[in-house]
């Protein structure tokens, strides 16, 4: 066996406690050079000088110290991993909150647009002219009748209204169905029911337009709803 010196401790007794405490160099695994062994001071304890039973205690102390060192390193690594996990979780939470805020802002923007559109539609309806405000003429061209309709029917409903009139009468306010009593732009059946909008229903297209718009609103909700029904049933 090599003569391993354990520096810095004097032998106070031959007990195991003294032996374990005096071999720190052995626990750390340091091995003295041969010249160190020859120069060992008289007050230095050598592992070889310790009884065999006490050597086992010294080795146990060394293993214990190594285990403690490893445990400290493992604890430090665990703390580092925990900190990294917490950092990633915080970053993910921040991203989620940012996305949630963006979604709310987009929803608010969309809601504001819908309110603005509804307000614009209401304003459009409020500026339409009344049928009675048009001057009476002896006759009306298709262009005249369509111009009246554009001023009476809300802008967002005009295309649907126009499509129905085109199919019913081709914008002829004097269209008279020879096989029934249907009459006018809307082919009201009978035509006389348009008298609810004005006594001049047979000669004034503005009166017919007023009646037709009221009929579509009352029965279907709007001209576009009436057009949806017409497409499914080919009448309204």
C-alpha positions in Angstrom: 0.0 0.0 0.0 1.3 3.5 -0.8 2.0 5.8 2.0 -0.6 8.5 1.7 0.0 11.5 3.9 -2.8 13.4 5.6 -1.5 16.9 6.2 -2.5 19.4 8.8 -3.8 17.2 11.7 -2.0 15.8 14.7 -2.9 12.5 16.2 -4.7 13.2 19.5 -5.7 9.6 20.2 -6.1 6.3 18.5 -9.9 6.4 18.4 -12.0 6.2 15.3 -13.3 9.8 15.7 -9.7 11.1 15.6 -8.8 9.0 12.7 -11.9 10.0 10.6 -11.3 13.7 11.3 -7.6 13.5 10.5 -7.9 12.1 7.0 -9.5 14.9 5.0 -6.9 14.4 2.3 -8.0 10.8 1.9 -11.7 11.8 1.5 -10.8 14.2 -1.2 -8.7 11.6 -3.0 -5.4 13.4 -2.9 -2.3 11.2 -3.1 1.0 12.5 -1.9 4.2 12.2 -3.9 7.0 9.9 -2.8 9.1 12.9 -1.8 6.2 14.1 0.3 6.0 10.7 2.1 9.7 10.9 2.9 9.3 14.4 4.2 6.3 13.6 6.4 6.6 15.5 9.7 6.6 13.6 12.9 3.2 15.1 13.8 1.5 13.8 10.6 -0.8 10.7 10.6 -0.5 8.2 7.8 -3.4 6.1 6.6 -1.2 3.1 7.1 -0.8 4.0 10.7 -4.5 3.8 11.3 -5.9 0.4 12.4 -7.8 -1.5 9.7 -11.2 -1.1 11.4 -10.8 2.6 11.5 -9.7 2.7 7.8 -13.3 1.5 6.9 -14.7 4.5 8.9 -12.4 6.8 7.0 -13.6 5.4 3.6 -17.2 5.7 4.7 -16.6 9.4 5.6 -15.1 9.9 2.2 -18.1 8.4 0.4 -20.5 10.4 2.6 -18.7 13.6 1.6 -18.9 12.7 -2.1 -22.6 12.0 -1.8 -23.2 15.3 -0.1 -21.3 17.1 -2.9 -23.4 15.3 -5.5 -26.6 16.1 -3.7 -25.7 19.8 -3.6 -24.9 19.8 -7.3 -28.2 18.0 -8.1 -30.1 20.5 -6.0 -28.5 23.4 -7.9 -29.4 21.8 -11.2 -33.0 21.2 -10.1 -33.3 24.8 -9.0 -32.0 25.9 -12.4 -34.5 23.7 -14.3 -37.3 25.0 -12.1 -36.4 28.6 -12.9 -36.3 27.8 -16.6 -39.7 26.1 -16.5 -41.1 29.1 -14.6 -39.6 31.5 -17.2 -41.1 29.6 -20.1 -44.5 29.4 -18.4 -44.5 33.1 -17.8 -43.6 33.8 -21.4 -46.4 31.5 -22.6 -48.9 33.3 -20.3 -47.8 36.7 -21.6 -48.3 35.5 -25.2 -51.8 34.2 -24.4 -52.8 37.4 -22.7 -51.5 39.4 -25.7 -53.6 37.3 -28.1 -56.6 37.6 -25.9 -56.3 41.4 -25.9 -55.9 41.4 -29.7 -59.0 39.2 -30.0 -61.1 41.5 -27.8 -59.9 44.6 -29.8 -60.9 42.9 -33.1 -64.3 42.0 -31.6 -64.8 45.5 -30.5 -63.8 46.8 -33.9 -66.3 44.5 -35.6 -69.1 45.4 -33.3 -68.5 49.1 -33.9 -68.6 48.5 -37.7 -71.9 46.6 -37.4 -73.4 49.4 -35.3 -72.2 52.0 -37.9 -73.6 49.9 -40.8 -76.9 49.6 -39.0 -77.0 53.3 -38.3 -76.2 54.1 -41.9 -79.0 51.8 -43.1 -81.4 53.5 -40.8 -80.3 56.9 -42.1 -80.8 55.7 -45.6 -84.3 54.7 -44.9 -85.1 58.0 -43.2 -84.1 60.1 -46.2 -86.4 58.3 -48.7 -89.1 60.4 -50.3 -92.8 59.9 -49.8 -94.8 58.9 -52.8 -97.0 62.0 -52.6 -94.0 64.3 -53.0 -93.6 63.4 -56.7 -95.4 65.7 -59.3 -98.2 64.0 -61.2 -97.5 63.4 -64.9 -99.8 62.2 -67.7 -97.5 59.3 -68.4 -94.2 57.8 -67.1 -91.3 56.1 -68.8 -89.5 53.1 -67.3 -86.6 55.4 -66.4 -89.1 57.7 -64.6 -90.6 54.9 -62.6 -87.2 53.5 -61.7 -86.0 56.9 -60.6 -89.0 57.2 -58.3 -88.4 53.7 -56.9 -84.8 54.7 -56.0 -86.0 57.6 -54.0 -88.7 55.7 -52.2 -87.1 52.3 -51.6 -84.2 52.1 -49.1 -80.9 51.9 -50.9 -79.9 48.6 -49.3 -83.2 47.0 -50.4 -83.5 48.5 -53.9 -81.8 45.8 -55.9 -84.1 43.1 -54.4 -87.2 45.3 -55.0 -86.1 46.0 -58.5 -85.5 42.3 -59.3 -89.1 41.4 -58.2 -90.6 44.3 -60.2 -88.6 43.3 -63.3 -90.0 39.7 -63.1 -93.6 40.8 -62.3 -94.1 43.6 -64.8 -90.8 44.7 -66.4 -91.4 48.1 -64.8 -94.6 48.7 -66.6 -96.9 50.5 -64.1 -99.9 49.8 -66.4 -99.3 46.1 -66.8 -102.6 44.3 -66.7 -102.8 40.5 -66.5 -105.4 39.3 -69.0 -106.1 36.1 -67.1 -106.6 37.7 -63.7 -107.2 41.0 -62.0 -103.5 41.4 -61.2 -102.3 44.9 -62.1 -99.4 47.3 -62.0 -95.7 47.1 -61.1 -96.3 44.6 -58.4 -99.0 42.7 -60.1 -101.2 43.2 -57.1 -104.1 40.8 -57.1 -106.6 42.4 -57.4 -105.0 45.7 -58.4 -107.6 47.6 -56.4 -106.0 46.6 -53.1 -103.3 49.2 -53.9 -106.0 51.8 -53.1 -104.8 51.6 -49.5 -101.7 53.6 -50.6 -103.6 56.1 -52.7 -106.7 56.6 -54.8 -104.5 57.2 -57.9 -103.1 53.6 -57.7 -104.0 52.9 -61.3 -102.2 55.9 -62.8 -99.4 56.8 -60.4 -96.4 54.5 -60.2 -95.2 56.3 -57.0 -98.4 55.1 -55.3 -97.8 51.5 -56.6 -94.2 51.6 -55.4 -95.3 52.8 -52.0 -97.9 50.0 -51.7 -95.4 47.4 -52.9 -92.8 48.4 -50.4 -95.3 48.3 -47.6 -96.6 44.9 -48.7 -93.0 43.4 -48.8 -92.1 44.9 -45.4 -95.4 43.7 -43.7 -95.5 40.2 -45.1 -91.8 39.3 -45.4 -89.8 41.9 -43.4 -88.1 43.6 -46.3 -87.8 43.5 -50.1 -84.8 41.2 -49.8 -86.7 38.8 -47.7 -89.5 38.9 -50.2 -87.0 38.2 -53.0 -85.6 35.2 -51.1 -89.2 33.8 -50.9 -89.7 34.5 -54.6 -86.7 32.5 -55.6 -87.9 29.5 -53.7 -91.6 29.8 -54.8 -91.6 32.0 -58.0 -94.1 34.3 -56.5 -94.3 36.5 -53.4 
